Amino acid sequence: MKIFIDIGSHTGETLFEVMKEKYAFEKIVCFEPSSFCLDKLDKFAAEDNRIVICEFGLSNGNKDAELFQPGTLAGSIYKDEDHSLDKEEVERIKLCDANEWFENNISADDYIVVKTNCEGSEVDILDSLIDGNIMKNIYCFLITFDIRNYEEFQHRELEIRKRLKKEKLTNFCFSDNVMIGITHEQRIENWLTLFGIDSTNKDLDFLRQLYKKEFLKYSSKNGFFSRWEVRLKRIFNYKYFPDWLKKTLRSFKRTLGLNRER
């Protein structure tokens, strides 16, 4: 079965692209722990019976957690340095061990495509999947290293990169490098087409061989410039820049082909 797994679905921005017939996904699983987003996701599920909504997040264990800024694109279990302690901005959520969920719901023969955009939880999820030897069964795994936005935990990005290299895995890529385009849909499309996920061929061995060069190329990216971009933004208090300046800088990045935005 060809399955798309959307970890950090928010209100379904990615669904607009992956629901298209050209990808022929037979099942689309959305993980979104924030109740603020579920109404919009439920509307997608009502229109497409391939969509399954999991009202919890994935992590490296089964546990309860606090979600800061729930319902926003910045919603995370990691507290921002200047985050307000206002109780209205915190939601209690459920987290499930990623390895356990994959073992119980996914077959080694399934054609699995995974997108992560979960504001830091990606490092816990990858730790769990590597520990459980699940990563090797996934065709293509899109990693968004949002953990670098939290200074206290930014070192975990390098730890995960080292683990992936040690395991000699190449079936992944980073959103910094493949999420290129003006709209979110275009960025998702660029990623999926780079690795032949829009192909009618479902022979995984054939596809892995056919796109071997692409996997080797994109899995080898070290993220150096992206990490420094985050550090410079922190140093210069980028979040306080006026909107017109942010827009100008984003346009400049797009011109250079370096843009990755949601």
RAGI-V477632 format. One line per field, one symbol per residue. phi: phi as a letter, one per 20 degrees, with the letter a starting at -180 (. if undefined). psi: psi as a letter, one per 40 degrees, with the letter a starting at -180 (. if undefined). Layout:
BEGIN
phi=???
psi=???
END
This chain:
BEGIN
phi=.ecdddenfldngffgefffffelfebcdddbeeffdfgfffffffebffedddebddbdaeaebddelfnefegbeeefgdffegffdccfcdcdffgffffeccefefedccddbclofgffffgfffgemegfeefbceddeffffdgfdfffffffgfffffflecebbdggddedqfdffffffffffgdmfefffdffffffffdgfffffefefemgfffffffffffelgfeffgffffffffffffemdecce
psi=hhhhhghgdbefdddddeeidddfhehhhhhhehdeedddddddddeheehhhhfiiiafihiiihhifieieehiehhidfhiehdeehhhihiihddddddeehideihhhhhhgffdeddddddddddefddeehdhhhhhgedeehddedddddddddddddefiefiihdddeghididddddddddddffeeiehehdddddddfdddddddeeheeddddddddddddefdeeiidddddddddddddefehhi.
END
